[in-house]
Amino acid sequence: MLIECTLKRKEPIVVPIGNEKYEFLPDANGRRVAEVWIDSHVESFLAVPHLYRKLEDEGAAPPAPKPKAAKSKSVKANPVA
């Protein structure tokens, strides 16, 4: 289930519950969302309605993973004489 964190911060919001860590990242609409898959954790988040809410709209989508930076290859020029 997608849960939105209503805190407004630039950095990711990481919330540990039990042995899980939920990272709330911006979705396409700029909302901080995380996929929460354990029912008791969903209940814990929703028990704090001024900070977390369930997303039910059709446009809700989990955040895309951050792209990993590609290693740059060093290219040496081959001078032509």
Backbone torsions as a table, in degrees:
resi	resn	phi	psi	omega
1	MET	NA	138.3	177.2
2	LEU	-84.2	129.2	177.9
3	ILE	-118.3	137.2	176.4
4	GLU	-102.8	135.8	171.7
5	CYS	-97.5	126.1	-174.9
6	THR	-87.1	-0.6	174.7
7	LEU	-66.4	140.8	179.4
8	LYS	-106.5	107.1	178.6
9	ARG	-140.3	155.7	177.9
10	LYS	-78.8	-39.2	-176.8
11	GLU	-83.9	158.8	176.4
12	PRO	-59.1	149.9	178.2
13	ILE	-107.3	117.3	-178.2
14	VAL	-109.6	126.0	-178.4
15	VAL	-124.3	114.2	176.2
16	PRO	-85.9	134.6	172.0
17	ILE	-136.3	121.5	-177.5
18	GLY	59.0	-128.8	179.5
19	ASN	-94.2	5.9	-178.1
20	GLU	-105.9	152.3	171.5
21	LYS	-124.4	123.0	179.1
22	TYR	-102.7	124.8	-179.2
23	GLU	-106.8	114.3	179.4
24	PHE	-88.4	114.2	-176.4
25	LEU	-120.4	156.8	179.9
26	PRO	-66.0	137.1	173.0
27	ASP	-94.2	-170.7	-178.3
28	ALA	-63.1	-21.6	-179.9
29	ASN	-98.1	6.0	178.5
30	GLY	83.1	4.2	179.0
31	ARG	-84.0	145.2	176.6
32	ARG	-83.7	111.8	-176.0
33	VAL	-128.7	155.3	175.3
34	ALA	-144.8	146.6	174.1
35	GLU	-84.4	120.0	179.9
36	VAL	-113.5	121.0	-170.6
37	TRP	-111.2	-7.1	-179.9
38	ILE	-104.0	121.9	-173.5
39	ASP	-54.0	-42.7	-179.0
40	SER	-66.4	-28.9	177.5
41	HIS	-74.0	-38.7	175.0
42	VAL	-57.8	-47.1	179.8
43	GLU	-61.0	-39.0	179.3
44	SER	-63.5	-45.2	178.3
45	PHE	-63.6	-47.5	-175.9
46	LEU	-70.4	-13.7	176.5
47	ALA	-73.7	-9.0	179.2
48	VAL	-119.7	73.3	-170.5
49	PRO	-66.4	-18.6	177.9
50	HIS	-80.3	-7.8	177.9
51	LEU	-118.0	-29.4	-174.5
52	TYR	-134.9	145.9	175.3
53	ARG	-148.7	153.8	178.4
54	LYS	-77.4	135.6	175.9
55	LEU	-93.9	125.7	-178.0
56	GLU	-119.9	-6.5	-175.5
57	ASP	-74.9	157.2	-177.6
58	GLU	-67.2	-27.5	-177.4
59	GLY	-80.5	-2.6	-177.7
60	ALA	-73.0	134.1	177.6
61	ALA	-146.3	144.8	177.8
62	PRO	-62.8	152.9	179.9
63	PRO	-63.7	147.4	176.7
64	ALA	-74.5	142.5	177.1
65	PRO	-63.8	149.1	179.4
66	LYS	-67.7	133.9	177.1
67	PRO	-70.0	140.5	177.9
68	LYS	-81.6	139.9	179.6
69	ALA	-67.7	131.2	179.2
70	ALA	-78.4	142.0	177.0
71	LYS	-74.4	130.4	-180.0
72	SER	-81.0	140.4	178.5
73	LYS	-95.5	137.4	177.6
74	SER	-84.5	122.5	-179.4
75	VAL	-114.0	126.1	178.0
76	LYS	-96.4	136.2	179.4
77	ALA	-74.9	141.6	177.5
78	ASN	-103.1	97.5	-176.8
79	PRO	-64.9	139.1	178.0
80	VAL	-99.1	126.3	-176.8
81	ALA	-96.0	NA	NA
